[in-house]
Amino acid sequence: MPMTRRDLLVASARVLPVLGGGGLVWAGLETLGDGAPPATLDALSSAAGAQELLKTAPRARFWTTAQLAGADCLQCHPSPDVLKKARHAHDATTVRCLLCARGCTLKEGQRGTCRARVNVGGELRSLVYGRPVSMHVDPIEKKPFYHFLPGASALSFGTAGCPLRCKFCQNWQLSQASPEDFGEPFTPPAAVVDTAARSAPVIAFTYNEPTVFTEYLLEIASHARPRKIRSVMVSCGFMNEGPLSEMCRSLDAIKIDLKGYSESFYRTACGAELAPVLRSVRQIAKSGVHLELVNLVVPTLNDSDASLRGLARWIAGELGADVPVHFTRFHPDYQLLNLPATPIATLDRARAIAMDCGIHYAYVGNVPGHPGNHTYCPSCRKAVIERDNFFVSSINLKDGRCAFCRRAIAGVWA
């Protein structure tokens, strides 16, 4: 049987050499390093599967062209300085994606770094709308959300694609794949909501980066809300303000993977930038949507005291003490097979640093049975929610307050 492109991706990712704690990426992707969009963007394959997918790919949102932008040159050009130069003729079919912080400029037939959006005749189309490739019912704690409807089930799904290139990605088989690698049938938004109505009170957009299927996400959430089904998102936070504003109005909770507190870490380990993520986190916090943060602690890369303390101080100072922060354990995967799993002592240290910086709800994640999985009242320090792995074993809350001392516990409990 011939090897598919997805088989090749999996095989190649496993055998690439790893150098100095980093690694090389599969030859079909851009080289990591400065976080900039690749010089040559991936063209859509001429394979039958890709062309069949393209036939049903709807028009995307959040993009512009020279014609659509009109006189607003700054929609495409990042600085007024470039406008001082001699004007030039714009290619009528070139588009600029305004969805994520990369801002990919795409010529006819090219697609963005996320692989999920393609320029067809000067129009940006979504290759992942209606194309979930993985769908399961999970406990909400697995996302993880610890302060949002504890014990609830969530219909969780994702598509292919991601604008980041994290070397430590734990879901790389989806995030670093292309939509044509799967061949899944079209699933309309209403069908997803119907499935949730039979199985779970929450729909979770997760697994890959939900930003790449924003149009699908927004429509599903709009169908879910009248039926009293909550919508939550697990994201890297690398999106622009406009799309994020619409997501905040449509979603009930957002968890952001704040991968570190270093520009160099984001550039070399994620192929991205830190500043847009911090901007997104601030925006979500101001919107009033329930927010939780996760920091995957990767040995030797983002686990120094300086990095952890900088992260905790930023959260406490910018967002406040009540935003839950999960320090989760890294397991060797994708391009970082050379690194060990995060020592539990490192996670304990991260949690202690966060609490020392004033954060009320700091957790240890991916360590079943650890006492850092429980939620403790900031006043009396008694456990108000106890967890066994991803499952809630006891709740000592009454009307959102500690059952022991009556202190209000931040979260969405009903």
C-alpha positions as MATLAB code, in Angstrom:
seq = 'MPMTRRDLLVASARVLPVLGGGGLVWAGLETLGDGAPPATLDALSSAAGAQELLKTAPRARFWTTAQLAGADCLQCHPSPDVLKKARHAHDATTVRCLLCARGCTLKEGQRGTCRARVNVGGELRSLVYGRPVSMHVDPIEKKPFYHFLPGASALSFGTAGCPLRCKFCQNWQLSQASPEDFGEPFTPPAAVVDTAARSAPVIAFTYNEPTVFTEYLLEIASHARPRKIRSVMVSCGFMNEGPLSEMCRSLDAIKIDLKGYSESFYRTACGAELAPVLRSVRQIAKSGVHLELVNLVVPTLNDSDASLRGLARWIAGELGADVPVHFTRFHPDYQLLNLPATPIATLDRARAIAMDCGIHYAYVGNVPGHPGNHTYCPSCRKAVIERDNFFVSSINLKDGRCAFCRRAIAGVWA';
ca = [
       0.000    0.000    0.000;
       1.485    3.404   -0.947;
       2.489    5.774    1.833;
       0.140    8.720    2.269;
       1.345   12.246    2.966;
       0.127   11.878    6.555;
       2.091    8.613    6.965;
       5.166   10.405    5.665;
       4.647   13.263    8.117;
       4.419   10.860   11.052;
       7.443    8.832    9.962;
       9.591   11.871    9.195;
       8.816   13.625   12.474;
      10.026   10.579   14.395;
      13.401   10.226   12.682;
      14.576   13.814   12.350;
      17.859   14.563   14.135;
      17.643   16.658   17.293;
      20.411   19.129   17.960;
      21.119   20.998   21.177;
      17.663   20.468   22.682;
      15.956   21.768   19.555;
      15.424   20.028   16.282;
      14.744   20.287   12.599;
      11.302   20.295   11.067;
       9.936   18.080    8.348;
      11.206   19.080    4.940;
       7.753   20.122    3.776;
       7.512   22.864    6.424;
       9.370   26.101    6.918;
      12.470   26.159    9.115;
      11.876   27.427   12.627;
      13.899   30.285   13.952;
      12.727   33.881   13.671;
       8.975   33.334   13.827;
       8.393   35.126   10.520;
       6.071   33.714    7.865;
       7.916   31.425    5.440;
       9.397   32.956    2.310;
       7.563   30.396    0.164;
       4.133   29.418    1.380;
       2.836   25.906    0.856;
       0.737   25.496   -2.285;
      -2.305   23.263   -2.211;
      -1.508   19.788   -3.480;
      -2.805   18.775   -6.901;
      -3.746   15.369   -5.467;
      -7.344   14.280   -6.021;
      -8.168   14.514   -2.300;
      -6.955   18.091   -2.061;
      -8.834   19.173   -5.156;
     -12.023   17.513   -3.918;
     -11.663   19.371   -0.609;
     -11.225   22.631   -2.475;
     -14.538   22.194   -4.318;
     -16.464   22.561   -1.057;
     -14.162   25.065    0.676;
     -16.291   28.123    1.557;
     -15.193   31.744    1.445;
     -13.278   32.599    4.597;
     -13.622   35.711    6.733;
     -10.943   38.041    8.139;
      -8.866   38.846    5.053;
      -8.335   41.716    2.669;
      -6.884   42.729   -0.694;
      -5.664   46.031   -2.100;
      -9.110   46.546   -3.604;
     -11.039   45.694   -0.421;
      -8.735   47.753    1.786;
      -9.327   50.824   -0.355;
      -7.256   53.727    0.925;
      -6.407   51.984    4.216;
      -2.927   50.751    3.307;
      -2.204   49.817    6.928;
      -4.575   46.862    6.657;
      -1.787   45.134    4.750;
       1.360   47.119    5.524;
       2.492   46.923    9.158;
       4.145   50.343    9.326;
       3.473   53.812    7.883;
       7.179   53.935    6.977;
       6.642   51.632    4.013;
       4.110   54.080    2.606;
       6.825   56.715    2.189;
       8.423   54.596   -0.498;
       7.432   54.716   -4.141;
       3.979   53.318   -4.754;
       3.652   50.122   -6.700;
       0.951   48.238   -8.555;
      -0.763   45.585   -6.463;
      -1.470   42.124   -7.785;
      -5.252   41.967   -7.946;
      -5.302   38.341   -6.821;
      -2.990   38.693   -3.786;
      -4.740   38.502   -0.404;
      -3.630   39.165    3.150;
      -5.046   37.004    5.929;
      -6.095   39.024    8.983;
      -7.034   36.093   11.207;
      -3.851   35.312   13.133;
      -0.831   37.356   14.115;
       1.262   36.028   11.205;
      -0.691   38.060    8.644;
       0.274   35.798    5.734;
       0.261   37.484    2.314;
      -0.825   34.881   -0.230;
      -0.597   34.825   -3.972;
      -2.958   32.822   -6.152;
      -2.831   29.130   -5.142;
      -0.827   29.680   -1.938;
      -2.043   28.879    1.522;
      -1.081   30.221    4.909;
       1.366   28.819    7.402;
      -1.608   27.178    9.137;
      -2.287   25.161    5.921;
      -6.000   25.684    6.518;
      -6.637   28.752    4.346;
      -5.904   29.065    0.624;
      -6.064   31.837   -1.977;
      -8.333   30.830   -4.857;
      -8.649   33.460   -7.566;
      -8.044   36.338   -5.169;
     -10.470   34.990   -2.568;
      -9.440   33.377    0.723;
     -11.137   30.057    1.411;
     -11.264   27.797    4.463;
     -10.179   24.203    3.906;
     -11.264   23.149    7.422;
     -14.799   24.529    7.679;
     -17.035   21.554    8.481;
     -14.092   19.131    8.523;
     -13.506   17.870   12.094;
     -10.934   15.079   12.089;
     -11.113   14.034   15.748;
     -14.175   14.096   18.033;
     -14.536   12.653   21.539;
     -16.474   13.221   24.749;
     -13.996   14.188   27.478;
     -14.296   15.481   31.033;
     -13.997   19.269   31.105;
     -11.047   18.825   33.503;
      -9.017   17.302   30.661;
      -8.934   20.602   28.707;
      -8.033   21.585   31.493;
     -10.780   23.775   32.919;
     -10.839   23.512   36.728;
     -13.069   26.517   37.464;
     -15.712   26.007   34.783;
     -18.566   23.549   35.400;
     -16.479   20.927   37.261;
     -17.436   17.373   36.410;
     -19.158   18.319   33.138;
     -18.603   16.356   29.933;
     -17.418   18.178   26.826;
     -17.865   17.156   23.205;
     -14.321   17.908   22.046;
     -13.131   18.184   18.480;
     -10.516   19.710   16.235;
      -9.501   19.947   12.601;
      -6.065   19.961   10.975;
      -3.690   22.923   11.016;
      -2.021   25.456   13.293;
      -0.137   28.740   12.768;
       2.556   27.679   15.256;
       5.352   25.134   14.913;
       5.922   24.038   18.522;
       8.666   21.432   18.683;
       7.075   20.006   21.837;
       3.494   19.800   20.488;
       1.559   16.984   22.160;
      -1.111   16.944   19.402;
       1.218   17.336   16.431;
      -0.507   14.606   14.379;
      -3.382   17.091   13.922;
      -1.791   20.507   14.353;
       1.071   19.852   11.945;
      -1.022   18.034    9.342;
      -2.949   19.363    6.352;
      -6.717   19.044    5.828;
      -6.266   16.814    2.774;
      -4.386   14.276    4.910;
      -7.661   12.993    6.393;
     -10.559   12.902    3.926;
     -13.241   13.294    6.595;
     -16.840   13.938    5.450;
     -18.461   17.359    5.755;
     -20.196   17.934    9.112;
     -22.498   20.985    9.252;
     -22.467   23.127   12.419;
     -25.992   22.106   13.413;
     -24.957   18.426   13.341;
     -22.177   19.094   15.866;
     -24.677   20.788   18.184;
     -27.133   17.916   17.757;
     -24.393   15.482   18.807;
     -23.584   17.583   21.860;
     -27.252   17.747   22.824;
     -27.238   13.941   23.083;
     -23.911   13.594   24.902;
     -22.565   16.695   26.686;
     -23.563   20.156   27.954;
     -20.333   21.690   26.606;
     -18.680   21.854   23.180;
     -14.896   22.244   23.330;
     -12.917   23.515   20.342;
      -9.534   21.913   20.924;
      -6.867   19.393   19.776;
      -5.399   21.612   17.028;
      -5.560   25.437   17.042;
      -9.241   26.481   16.815;
      -8.303   29.872   15.364;
      -7.806   28.183   11.979;
     -11.485   27.147   11.919;
     -12.885   30.370   13.388;
     -15.814   30.571   10.953;
     -16.903   27.036   11.882;
     -16.428   27.749   15.592;
     -18.547   30.910   15.503;
     -21.402   29.239   13.666;
     -21.426   26.201   15.967;
     -21.426   28.463   19.036;
     -24.325   30.478   17.602;
     -26.366   27.273   17.197;
     -25.356   25.992   20.651;
     -26.243   29.010   22.800;
     -30.041   28.948   22.225;
     -29.979   25.268   23.204;
     -28.219   26.032   26.527;
     -25.008   24.296   25.397;
     -21.832   26.085   26.447;
     -18.902   26.622   24.059;
     -15.275   26.705   25.169;
     -11.980   27.047   23.322;
      -8.459   25.745   23.978;
      -6.061   28.024   22.095;
      -2.503   29.227   21.699;
      -3.757   32.834   21.670;
      -1.932   33.794   18.457;
      -4.838   35.627   16.833;
      -5.700   39.227   15.954;
      -8.000   41.487   17.966;
     -10.954   41.564   15.560;
     -11.512   37.807   15.257;
     -10.846   37.369   18.977;
     -13.524   39.949   19.812;
     -16.086   37.863   17.941;
     -14.905   34.696   19.680;
     -15.208   36.339   23.100;
     -18.802   37.319   22.348;
     -19.623   33.761   21.251;
     -17.701   31.639   23.772;
     -18.309   30.943   27.447;
     -14.730   30.083   28.429;
     -11.245   30.213   26.903;
      -8.089   28.430   27.964;
      -4.843   29.843   26.599;
      -1.574   27.925   26.403;
       0.874   30.573   27.544;
       3.926   28.585   26.568;
       6.552   30.703   28.316;
       7.574   34.224   29.146;
      10.417   34.709   26.695;
      10.451   36.061   23.151;
      13.426   33.862   22.298;
      11.595   30.754   23.534;
       8.551   31.543   21.404;
      10.725   32.181   18.338;
      13.008   29.162   18.588;
      10.662   26.564   20.117;
       7.302   27.665   18.691;
       8.099   29.583   15.496;
       5.969   32.447   16.804;
       6.027   35.624   18.917;
       5.118   36.212   22.545;
       3.682   39.740   22.285;
       0.506   38.819   20.325;
      -0.266   36.065   22.850;
       0.033   38.432   25.814;
      -2.186   40.895   23.960;
      -4.814   38.193   23.419;
      -4.747   37.123   27.065;
      -5.306   40.718   28.200;
      -8.170   41.096   25.728;
      -9.905   37.928   26.926;
      -9.534   38.953   30.569;
     -11.078   42.371   29.843;
     -13.955   40.786   27.907;
     -15.271   38.997   30.976;
     -15.145   35.543   29.383;
     -13.984   32.892   31.848;
     -10.212   32.507   31.385;
      -7.716   29.865   32.463;
      -4.043   29.556   31.540;
      -1.747   26.593   31.000;
       2.026   26.612   30.979;
       3.595   23.386   29.686;
       6.877   23.268   31.588;
       9.584   21.916   29.264;
      12.890   20.908   30.914;
      15.830   23.226   30.061;
      13.692   25.417   27.761;
      11.223   27.380   29.905;
      11.675   26.027   33.430;
      14.134   28.519   34.952;
      13.160   30.417   38.080;
      13.471   33.673   36.141;
      11.084   32.496   33.424;
       8.533   31.052   35.834;
       8.629   34.078   38.122;
       8.355   36.480   35.192;
       5.308   34.585   33.953;
       3.654   34.535   37.382;
       4.322   38.214   38.051;
       2.870   39.175   34.666;
      -0.297   37.147   35.315;
      -0.775   38.514   38.829;
      -0.072   42.094   37.754;
      -1.980   42.165   34.441;
      -4.840   39.738   35.044;
      -5.249   39.489   38.797;
      -4.893   36.788   41.397;
      -8.015   34.783   40.519;
      -7.099   33.525   37.021;
      -6.366   29.765   37.355;
      -2.887   28.764   36.146;
      -1.969   25.153   35.347;
       1.695   24.099   35.240;
       1.580   20.869   33.267;
       4.057   18.082   32.770;
       5.842   17.724   29.436;
       6.262   14.240   27.970;
       8.814   13.586   25.191;
       7.040   13.839   21.859;
       7.272   15.118   18.295;
      10.704   16.770   17.830;
      11.793   16.804   21.476;
      12.207   13.099   22.088;
      15.638   13.818   23.550;
      14.264   15.632   26.610;
      12.992   13.868   29.753;
       9.548   14.282   31.214;
       9.290   17.289   33.510;
      10.418   16.383   37.040;
       7.542   16.680   39.498;
       9.811   18.779   41.711;
       9.985   21.354   38.897;
       6.195   21.550   38.741;
       6.030   21.920   42.516;
       8.541   24.761   42.252;
       6.508   26.463   39.498;
       3.335   26.232   41.571;
       5.087   27.578   44.665;
       6.516   30.513   42.690;
       3.069   31.368   41.327;
       1.496   31.303   44.764;
       4.362   33.358   46.165;
       3.557   35.951   43.476;
      -0.012   36.120   44.754;
      -1.849   33.766   42.355;
      -4.719   32.109   44.246;
      -5.321   29.080   42.049;
      -2.120   27.408   40.828;
      -2.180   23.776   39.740;
       0.100   20.878   38.853;
      -1.146   19.156   35.707;
      -0.553   15.796   33.993;
       0.425   14.210   37.323;
      -2.457   11.982   38.484;
      -2.914   11.854   42.253;
      -0.862   14.996   42.930;
      -2.393   17.257   45.611;
      -1.767   20.174   43.227;
      -4.758   18.930   41.211;
      -7.169   20.058   43.933;
      -8.736   23.502   44.299;
      -8.045   25.129   47.666;
      -9.827   28.063   49.274;
      -7.431   31.043   49.340;
      -8.634   31.941   52.859;
      -8.920   28.725   54.890;
      -6.748   26.575   52.555;
      -9.163   23.660   52.698;
      -9.873   21.674   49.520;
     -13.119   22.857   47.947;
     -12.777   20.599   44.882;
     -10.860   17.318   44.926;
      -9.884   15.530   41.732;
      -8.720   12.020   40.928;
      -6.947   12.184   37.581;
      -9.430   14.029   35.297;
     -12.460   13.309   37.445;
     -14.011   15.262   40.321;
     -14.219   13.185   43.503;
     -15.713   15.773   45.871;
     -17.045   19.330   45.789;
     -17.246   21.506   48.883;
     -18.827   24.565   47.322;
     -22.181   26.136   48.058;
     -23.449   28.870   45.760;
     -19.904   29.412   44.499;
     -18.490   29.802   48.001;
     -16.215   27.707   50.176;
     -18.397   25.398   52.260;
     -16.028   25.847   55.207;
     -15.422   29.602   55.485;
     -17.892   31.031   52.903;
     -15.229   32.775   50.826;
     -16.264   33.302   47.198;
     -14.289   31.041   44.835;
     -13.697   32.520   41.366;
     -15.255   30.500   38.560;
     -18.396   29.358   36.762;
     -20.024   26.741   38.953;
     -23.597   26.361   37.690;
];
